[in-house]
Amino acid sequence: MKQHAESPTKQRLLDAAAELVSGSPNQDVPIRAICERAGVQLPTLYHYFGSKDGLMDALVSFAFESYLNAKSDQPRLADPIEVLRRGWDNHVEFGLQNPQLYALMYGRTHPGGRPSAAREVERLLLLRTQEAFAAGRLKVHAELAAAQILSTNIGVTLALITEATELPDLRVSESVRDLLLGAISRAADPEAADAAQPWRSVIAKEAADLAAALEIAQPEQLPLHPRETALLRHWLQELG
């Protein structure tokens, strides 16, 4: 995981920590082992990072930067939903290729402790969902879509990492991905979607008719609680 630290010595410490953490089943690497691998004494590590925790925090930041660098090499896609789908797969792939570092990135958490590179990951995802929302492809606001995608993506990746197999079943990731994106996105061409699924237009018409009937009905005539009526209106709007 080569990056550009402020000095060669600091970089050697980061590289040593990354190598040892990547080979450790629980990310618990003795600080002296890191120093030995980097060819430095303990005071040198304290000089650059203050403590082992400081070194681990810096390592997490570099891991996020490595992830961002990998994303920057991806080709640009025209379909904003396909961009989100590809981003999901890239996220899972990075986690499976770097399981111990990924566990540090998303498992080593404390309130307000996100590195700036983690916030950059979130910002880039939000830009993608904003593009999808602007194109009329999302049923929910961009901020909610980004939060749903990232939290679910992280959970699936961590679950796959903990599987007791060298070849995790990616069908789990793909099915969760498609369920989520299917729930929050719209078809690019509604007419094409209706042609492929003719029952959609039937349901949409029935939903629109029932919604219109609700609008002219008196509340006391409805066999529903007002909260239930509001929920019904919401689902009819989604179906329409």
KERO-681110 format. One record per residue (C-alpha): x, y, z negated. Coordinates in steps of 0.02 Angstrom, whole numbers, padded with zeros to 5 digits, always signed. Example, Ala and Ser with C-alpha at 12.3 -4.5 7.8 and 13.67 -1.06 7.14 Angstrom:
! KERO-681110
+00615-00225-00390
+00684-00053-00357
END
This chain:
! KERO-681110
+00000+00000+00000
+00119+00132+00061
+00072+00312+00027
+00168+00473+00009
+00204+00505-00174
+00301+00657-00232
+00462+00555-00252
+00533+00387-00197
+00543+00331-00379
+00361+00369-00411
+00316+00278-00251
+00416+00125-00305
+00319+00120-00468
+00153+00131-00376
+00204-00003-00252
+00265-00117-00392
+00103-00093-00488
+00000-00128-00331
+00097-00288-00294
+00085-00354-00471
-00097-00307-00493
-00140-00389-00326
-00063-00551-00389
-00141-00546-00561
-00309-00633-00590
-00366-00504-00718
-00267-00347-00668
-00175-00357-00836
+00007-00328-00791
+00139-00292-00926
+00211-00120-00909
+00388-00188-00923
+00357-00303-00774
+00307-00152-00671
+00466-00062-00719
+00572-00214-00680
+00492-00234-00510
+00522-00049-00472
+00699-00054-00541
+00672+00084-00669
+00670+00103-00858
+00515+00133-00964
+00554+00319-00992
+00547+00344-00803
+00370+00275-00796
+00318+00386-00941
+00397+00535-00855
+00291+00515-00698
+00129+00445-00769
+00129+00476-00957
+00068+00299-00997
+00015+00136-00920
-00162+00204-00910
-00096+00352-00814
-00009+00235-00693
-00168+00133-00669
-00269+00291-00639
-00144+00345-00506
-00151+00170-00430
-00340+00182-00417
-00323+00349-00327
-00199+00275-00204
-00314+00125-00175
-00456+00242-00129
-00341+00339-00014
-00290+00176+00069
-00474+00135+00095
-00506+00307+00170
-00357+00288+00287
-00426+00122+00348
-00596+00200+00380
-00520+00342+00481
-00458+00215+00610
-00634+00152+00648
-00712+00197+00818
-00856+00322+00817
-01029+00249+00850
-01178+00340+00925
-01317+00258+00823
-01317+00333+00646
-01394+00175+00571
-01263+00067+00655
-01133+00184+00579
-01204+00145+00406
-01208-00041+00446
-01027-00039+00504
-00976+00061+00351
-01056-00068+00237
-00960-00210+00322
-00796-00113+00314
-00823-00083+00128
-00851-00268+00095
-00702-00316+00203
-00585-00198+00110
-00643-00267-00057
-00617-00448-00005
-00446-00411+00067
-00393-00315-00090
-00494-00396-00230
-00386-00347-00378
-00365-00167-00319
-00550-00158-00281
-00589-00218-00457
-00482-00075-00521
-00568+00048-00406
-00745+00005-00456
-00724-00095-00615
-00609+00024-00709
-00741+00155-00748
-00774+00283-00883
-00890+00435-00885
-00824+00574-00776
-00671+00473-00728
-00691+00462-00540
-00533+00506-00444
-00546+00638-00309
-00525+00505-00175
-00680+00415-00242
-00779+00576-00226
-00715+00589-00047
-00785+00416-00010
-00953+00474-00076
-00944+00636+00023
-00910+00544+00186
-01054+00424+00156
-01169+00571+00120
-01117+00651+00285
-01167+00490+00374
-01337+00482+00290
-01364+00667+00325
-01332+00633+00509
-01456+00490+00505
-01585+00598+00416
-01562+00741+00540
-01590+00617+00682
-01755+00565+00604
-01691+00391+00564
-01716+00390+00374
-01874+00370+00272
-01789+00442+00117
-01681+00594+00087
-01496+00580+00131
-01439+00596-00051
-01549+00451-00108
-01499+00344+00041
-01313+00372+00006
-01334+00328-00178
-01434+00170-00137
-01309+00113-00006
-01153+00143-00111
-01218+00065-00272
-01285-00089-00182
-01128-00105-00075
-01018-00102-00230
-01126-00229-00321
-01125-00351-00175
-00938-00333-00149
-00898-00364-00333
-01014-00515-00331
-00926-00587-00179
-00755-00557-00258
-00805-00658-00412
-00862-00808-00310
-00758-00962-00347
-00714-00990-00164
-00584-00929-00042
-00717-00898+00091
-00862-00799+00016
-01029-00819+00103
-01048-00656+00199
-01228-00699+00239
-01270-00633+00066
-01193-00465+00109
-01273-00460+00281
-01447-00501+00216
-01440-00372+00076
-01371-00244+00198
-01510-00273+00323
-01645-00274+00189
-01586-00108+00119
-01560-00022+00286
-01725-00091+00349
-01814-00019+00198
-01742+00157+00213
-01725+00179+00401
-01839+00206+00550
-01827+00136+00726
-01740+00247+00852
-01887+00232+00973
-02054+00201+00888
-02138+00157+01055
-02006+00026+01089
-02027-00043+00914
-02216-00055+00939
-02191-00144+01105
-02077-00272+01023
-02195-00291+00875
-02374-00259+00936
-02448-00289+00764
-02364-00128+00705
-02484-00018+00804
-02634-00114+00737
-02578-00093+00557
-02535+00090+00587
-02709+00125+00656
-02796+00036+00511
-02687+00128+00386
-02726+00296+00468
-02913+00258+00466
-02911+00209+00283
-02807+00363+00238
-02934+00473+00327
-03076+00390+00231
-02987+00422+00067
-02971+00606+00109
-03159+00631+00129
-03212+00518-00016
-03258+00593-00183
-03140+00536-00324
-03283+00466-00426
-03335+00358-00279
-03169+00267-00275
-03147+00108-00379
-02969+00159-00420
-02879+00257-00553
-02810+00423-00485
-02632+00356-00503
-02681+00201-00403
-02761+00310-00270
-02603+00415-00256
-02499+00256-00238
-02618+00190-00105
-02602+00354-00008
-02412+00337-00018
-02412+00160+00053
-02536+00206+00189
-02422+00348+00241
-02276+00225+00250
-02377+00102+00354
-02436+00239+00470
END
